[in-house]
Amino acid sequence: MLLSRFYPWETADSVFSIDYEKLYRLGYRGILFDIDNTLVLHGADSTPAVDDLFRRLHALGLQTLLLSNNSEERILRFLAHIDAPYLAEADKPAPAAYLRAVELLGLAKGQVIVIGDQLFTDVYGANRAGLASIRVDFLRHPGERHFGKRRAAENLVLWCWRHSPAYRHRLGGIVK
């Protein structure tokens, strides 16, 4: 199916609703994170909750890498309290940066998962690179209603995904 190239392996409300211990038990050892609207609001610095999440992931034995189309300056500002490698100006959804990230982590593709908020960049790029993915709901400012044509198109793709049992929930319930 044409739309399946945009299908995530799983969806979650947020990065905080994912069962990372289960991901580890499933054999994943690396996570490629998007930043804006995935971990924090667009352009925002990291929060104490996100900093704690990264510390917890590292304590579990999971490696993390930030894969972002943002500039290095933006990423370094975000990483003020987080110890993680990154790839800036990644040109997502092109698969080259995803594959470079896997190489930087020293892992096999089957051990790495991508977590991001956009189907047409994060998830599509992961699929093109042969990586598993979790699409999280994008973060919005309180009371924000407008979300644009791209998000409306993503909602249509997600509707198709939800009604396609062959593609849904390939990670077997990793959402808390």
C-alpha positions, 0 to 999 in steps of 0.5 A: 500500500502506498501509504504504508511508507508513512506508517509508524511501528507504534504510536504514543501520546508522548515520550513519557508514555513509552515503556522503555524497559520493554523496548530494552527487553525486545532487544533495542539498544539505541533511540534516535530522538527528534527534538522539536514538538517531540521532546519539547515545544518548538525551539524550547530548551530541555526541561527537567522532566526530559533531562530525567528521562535521558538519565533514566534511559542511559541507566537502563543501558539505552543509547540515545542520539538526537537526529534533527534538521535543526542547526548545531547551535539549537541542538547544543542549547537543548543538550545543556543538561543531557549527555548525548551525541547528535546529528544536526541538519540531518536532511530528514527524511533522507535515510543517510543521516539515520544510517549514519546515526546507527553507525555512530551508536555502533549498533545494528539497525534492528537494535535502533528505534526512531521516536518523533512527532512527524510522519512525513519526516521522522517516520518516513525517514525511519522506514526508508532506512529500515528502522522501527519507529514510534510516532508521538503526538506533537506537543502544542502550546496550551489552547493551541487549536490550529495545526496546519495542512501537514498535520491534517494529512498526517491524521488521515494517514494515521486513520488508515494505519489504525484500520490496517491490522497488518501494520498496527502495533508491531512493537506489541504494546510498548505504550504504558 
